Amino acid sequence: MKLTDCGFACNCLALADEIYIKTMTLQRLKTMINNNPVKGRDYLYKLWRHNIKYMYAALEYCDKVGIGLFRIRSDIFPLIDHPVCPISISDLPEFTNKWPHIKLSMHPDQFCVLNSPDPVICNRSIVILDYHRDILNYFKATEPNICIHGGGVYGDRKSAGERWMHTYNRLHPSTAELVRLENDERGWTVQELFTMTKGKVPIIIDTFHWSINHEDFDTLQDAAELAFRTWTTTPKIHYSEQAPEKRTGAHSDRVTKEGFFSTMHALEKLGKPFGCMLEAKHKDLALLELFVEKDWLCTI
């Protein structure tokens, strides 16, 4: 496993003193628009432009240090999916992706649920996924993907799975082709996701979640082999470790070299290249610690 095969989620901590993502609450936007619609629109537009500047800096940084995967924050364009939003992606200048070798992805939050018993939530989730597709398209992502979970079980796994597939089949083809499913620590194992989708939706195996909820396979390799089989592009995995003295499933700030590389070596024995998204709280710094000397890290 090389650094160019790995990535981190959302925030470049090494750049925190220079530039960071800016956000805006719905209430603040409504207040600004009510007081002065033009001023409210201009403020949000400038905020979006600032976050584009952040993306340029983040990708340039990843390229400099050799990181090959990057997850874009879902709120990179705050309030984009809300009806009150006065601007759209079409209002923005074209993004020049100088780093097509860095693979971009997104991971909507817990409110994106395709199998909710409430059809309003399912409809809203479709809108959310469409906007994530549009954001990835705007940034000209290479091998883009949108990672989501299977949702709840609601006491009836069969019905929950059927609802998920029903909503998935309602997605626009350009959105559906980007969707990836991740196993979780409570509701859905790799095997259960595979059974639900009949292997038609690529599965991202989260190794930490598997360690907590792995009734499907005796070994991580067996679970990964099934997940990898669902991909037509390079498979992706997620890696993290348990945070000490916190609830089961909480991610640690850093991960151990022993745990990370032993897992990577085990999966490399499957003979299929894959990418790894590190989900540690210390983001890029945690990732770089695995591959570089700390003295060099301090010079970034």
Phi and psi in degrees as a GROMACS rama.xvg file:
@    title "Ramachandran Plot"
@    xaxis  label "Phi"
@    yaxis  label "Psi"
@TYPE xy
-110.13  160.471  LYS-2
-60.4925  -34.0117  LEU-3
-66.5638  -13.5711  THR-4
-94.7786  2.89986  ASP-5
-122.126  161.9  CYS-6
-154.211  -176.383  GLY-7
-143.296  173.244  PHE-8
-105.185  117.388  ALA-9
76.7546  -59.9332  CYS-10
-111.216  123.006  ASN-11
-84.3638  101.27  CYS-12
-68.3527  -27.7064  LEU-13
-66.076  -20.2198  ALA-14
-102.255  3.71176  LEU-15
-57.2643  -31.6605  ALA-16
-81.5491  -10.5903  ASP-17
-105.353  -45.5276  GLU-18
-158.373  147.044  ILE-19
-152.769  163.013  TYR-20
-67.7895  135.453  ILE-21
-105.728  143.029  LYS-22
-123.876  175.907  THR-23
-153.562  137.972  MET-24
-83.1386  155.366  THR-25
-62.3705  -40.7514  LEU-26
-62.5803  -40.1836  GLN-27
-65.1158  -42.1218  ARG-28
-63.1951  -44.1656  LEU-29
-59.6974  -42.7969  LYS-30
-62.623  -44.2771  THR-31
-65.1561  -41.4125  MET-32
-67.3135  -38.8127  ILE-33
-65.2171  -37.8244  ASN-34
-77.2275  -40.668  ASN-35
-160.218  94.9969  ASN-36
-54.5733  -40.0754  PRO-37
-67.6792  -43.3043  VAL-38
-64.6039  -40.3106  LYS-39
-63.5376  -43.0534  GLY-40
-64.1733  -45.394  ARG-41
-63.913  -37.8031  ASP-42
-63.873  -46.0226  TYR-43
-65.9811  -39.454  LEU-44
-60.7929  -44.0998  TYR-45
-65.2732  -35.172  LYS-46
-65.3833  -44.1644  LEU-47
-61.0158  -42.2893  TRP-48
-62.9125  -37.8159  ARG-49
-60.8392  -42.8477  HIS-50
-69.6982  -27.6775  ASN-51
-65.4475  -40.9515  ILE-52
-59.7727  -38.6245  LYS-53
-61.183  -42.2505  TYR-54
-62.7893  -40.683  MET-55
-58.9951  -45.1088  TYR-56
-66.5182  -41.1852  ALA-57
-64.7481  -44.2521  ALA-58
-70.9496  -36.781  LEU-59
-63.0154  -39.8877  GLU-60
-64.1562  -46.7654  TYR-61
-59.5344  -41.417  CYS-62
-63.2176  -41.7762  ASP-63
-62.1133  -43.1363  LYS-64
-92.5421  -9.3161  VAL-65
94.3178  19.6859  GLY-66
-83.4501  133.627  ILE-67
-103.915  -8.78691  GLY-68
-130.632  145.556  LEU-69
-147.296  131.078  PHE-70
-98.5982  125.015  ARG-71
-81.2511  137.001  ILE-72
-64.4211  140.214  ARG-73
-65.0783  -25.4061  SER-74
-99.2301  29.0403  ASP-75
-58.8181  -34.0704  ILE-76
-118.925  86.1936  PHE-77
-52.3219  135.232  PRO-78
67.4748  15.63  LEU-79
-59.3426  -31.0211  ILE-80
-96.9102  11.6128  ASP-81
-101.178  140.123  HIS-82
-57.8159  -27.0495  PRO-83
-77.3082  -12.0348  VAL-84
-62.2635  123.192  CYS-85
-88.105  -1.18254  PRO-86
-131.942  167.129  ILE-87
-138.806  172.093  SER-88
-59.8513  -31.5259  ILE-89
-64.7203  -16.7557  SER-90
-81.1598  -10.8162  ASP-91
-89.1481  154.283  LEU-92
-68.9495  156.076  PRO-93
-63.1088  138.168  GLU-94
-89.3006  131.547  PHE-95
-100.114  105.385  THR-96
-86.3996  100.497  ASN-97
-84.6276  -2.10144  LYS-98
-128.961  59.7466  TRP-99
-64.697  -15.6228  PRO-100
-75.4298  -13.1411  HIS-101
-90.7683  117.302  ILE-102
-84.8987  127.925  LYS-103
-104.482  144.69  LEU-104
-145.024  172.488  SER-105
-142.635  161.614  MET-106
-144.476  92.3691  HIS-107
-54.8167  157.353  PRO-108
-76.6855  -172.802  ASP-109
-69.7003  -7.93075  GLN-110
-84.6739  -5.07803  PHE-111
-91.567  98.6454  CYS-112
-130.299  110.445  VAL-113
-80.8171  -14.9801  LEU-114
-116.342  22.792  ASN-115
-62.2131  142.563  SER-116
-65.6907  -16.574  PRO-117
-91.0738  112.95  ASP-118
-62.8047  -24.8389  PRO-119
-63.5306  -41.4692  VAL-120
-66.9327  -40.07  ILE-121
-62.6434  -44.1078  CYS-122
-63.7345  -41.7686  ASN-123
-63.3751  -37.1025  ARG-124
-64.9422  -35.9229  SER-125
-62.0305  -43.5918  ILE-126
-61.8196  -44.1006  VAL-127
-59.2901  -45.6484  ILE-128
-65.7485  -37.3095  LEU-129
-62.2013  -40.2798  ASP-130
-67.7231  -36.839  TYR-131
-63.7468  -38.7135  HIS-132
-60.41  -45.407  ARG-133
-63.5335  -37.2227  ASP-134
-66.2035  -45.1815  ILE-135
-62.5233  -38.5555  LEU-136
-65.267  -40.344  ASN-137
-60.3604  -41.6368  TYR-138
-84.349  7.32074  PHE-139
53.2919  52.0535  LYS-140
-67.2816  140.609  ALA-141
-92.9168  131.509  THR-142
46.3652  54.245  GLU-143
-66.9971  149.488  PRO-144
-151.177  151.443  ASN-145
-118.412  112.596  ILE-146
-92.9628  128.212  CYS-147
-135.281  169.25  ILE-148
-99.033  169.835  HIS-149
-73.4198  -13.3249  GLY-150
87.443  -163.507  GLY-151
-79.3891  170.179  GLY-152
-102.066  -31.3696  VAL-153
57.3558  31.4774  TYR-154
76.5136  0.472132  GLY-155
-151.526  89.4945  ASP-156
-61.4339  -39.2329  ARG-157
-61.5989  -48.7448  LYS-158
-66.1641  -38.2143  SER-159
-62.8488  -41.5337  ALA-160
-65.7255  -39.453  GLY-161
-65.7717  -38.7624  GLU-162
-64.6085  -39.9543  ARG-163
-60.3077  -47.504  TRP-164
-66.4895  -35.5518  MET-165
-62.1055  -45.2669  HIS-166
-68.9648  -41.4486  THR-167
-58.2804  -41.4517  TYR-168
-70.6012  -12.6674  ASN-169
-87.0973  -12.1983  ARG-170
-66.16  148.586  LEU-171
-62.3428  140.346  HIS-172
-52.2383  -34.9353  PRO-173
-69.8584  -21.5144  SER-174
-88.1698  -46.0697  THR-175
-57.9655  -36.364  ALA-176
-68.6906  -13.8624  GLU-177
-95.8762  -14.2004  LEU-178
-72.6247  134.18  VAL-179
-126.912  143.79  ARG-180
-105.23  136.394  LEU-181
-115.182  132.96  GLU-182
-65.6998  154.4  ASN-183
-127.933  176.652  ASP-184
-85.4638  -3.10991  GLU-185
-128.769  -52.2921  ARG-186
-92.2709  -45.1894  GLY-187
-131.265  123.092  TRP-188
-87.5569  172.802  THR-189
-59.3433  -45.353  VAL-190
-63.1255  -41.0509  GLN-191
-66.2461  -37.3328  GLU-192
-67.1325  -40.7947  LEU-193
-63.0641  -43.5266  PHE-194
-64.4953  -42.5894  THR-195
-60.7797  -42.3394  MET-196
-97.6701  -2.94553  THR-197
56.0264  30.9435  LYS-198
74.2073  12.9213  GLY-199
-89.8755  -8.60018  LYS-200
-118.549  125.845  VAL-201
-57.2107  138.285  PRO-202
-110.011  126.121  ILE-203
-92.1615  118.225  ILE-204
-86.4654  122.155  ILE-205
-92.6174  112.625  ASP-206
-67.6033  -33.1579  THR-207
-68.6843  -46.5025  PHE-208
-60.7925  -39.7069  HIS-209
-61.2757  -37.8953  TRP-210
-64.819  -23.5216  SER-211
-92.4069  -37.1839  ILE-212
-130.638  87.7755  ASN-213
-135.363  49.8845  HIS-214
-73.5176  -10.4222  GLU-215
-81.7363  -37.8611  ASP-216
-136.81  151.023  PHE-217
-76.1237  -28.4552  ASP-218
-127.429  151.399  THR-219
-61.2998  -36.9113  LEU-220
-59.3677  -42.0859  GLN-221
-65.2416  -41.9794  ASP-222
-65.4902  -41.758  ALA-223
-66.2627  -37.7186  ALA-224
-59.3328  -41.3016  GLU-225
-67.9303  -43.3934  LEU-226
-62.177  -46.3088  ALA-227
-60.6641  -31.0268  PHE-228
-63.8303  -21.0891  ARG-229
-83.7585  -7.12262  THR-230
-96.2272  144.18  TRP-231
-106.908  -15.4075  THR-232
-109.14  -168.935  THR-233
-66.7479  121.555  THR-234
-62.0923  154.795  PRO-235
-122.434  148.86  LYS-236
-129.661  163.862  ILE-237
-116.371  140.89  HIS-238
-131.23  134.546  TYR-239
-158.04  176.399  SER-240
-136.559  162.779  GLU-241
-69.1845  131.134  GLN-242
-74.7717  129.592  ALA-243
-59.4104  139.327  PRO-244
59.3962  27.3014  GLU-245
-124.523  171.803  LYS-246
-56.5963  151.248  ARG-247
-60.7937  127.149  THR-248
104.386  -9.5735  GLY-249
-74.6774  134.504  ALA-250
-79.3682  142.303  HIS-251
-80.4789  164.163  SER-252
-68.0143  -47.0782  ASP-253
-121.817  170.759  ARG-254
-126.134  161.427  VAL-255
-85.7425  144.363  THR-256
-61.9602  -38.989  LYS-257
-60.9316  -48.3414  GLU-258
-65.9659  -43.5203  GLY-259
-64.5074  -53.2467  PHE-260
-73.6231  -29.3787  PHE-261
-67.1114  -37.1949  SER-262
-67.4645  -44.4613  THR-263
-62.081  -42.8022  MET-264
-63.9808  -38.5931  HIS-265
-62.7355  -41.4369  ALA-266
-76.7165  -28.6685  LEU-267
-64.6849  -23.1862  GLU-268
-66.727  -14.743  LYS-269
-72.4412  -14.7962  LEU-270
79.0271  17.516  GLY-271
-126.064  126.459  LYS-272
-59.3209  147.558  PRO-273
-151.823  160.933  PHE-274
-107.932  152.329  GLY-275
-126.423  123.413  CYS-276
-96.8372  116.802  MET-277
-83.4735  125.126  LEU-278
-111.401  64.7637  GLU-279
-106.3  150.155  ALA-280
-63.7112  -28.0082  LYS-281
-93.1507  18.7195  HIS-282
47.9884  -124.168  LYS-283
-63.9044  -32.5786  ASP-284
-67.2911  -38.5506  LEU-285
-65.7917  -38.5301  ALA-286
-67.2029  -47.1837  LEU-287
-65.5903  -31.1585  LEU-288
-60.1003  -26.3059  GLU-289
-73.4312  -25.2804  LEU-290
-116.911  -19.422  PHE-291
-128.102  163.957  VAL-292
-75.9733  145.193  GLU-293
-63.5455  -31.4796  LYS-294
-62.3654  -39.206  ASP-295
-70.4875  -37.1936  TRP-296
-60.011  -34.175  LEU-297
-69.5719  -13.2817  CYS-298
-91.8164  -6.9685  THR-299
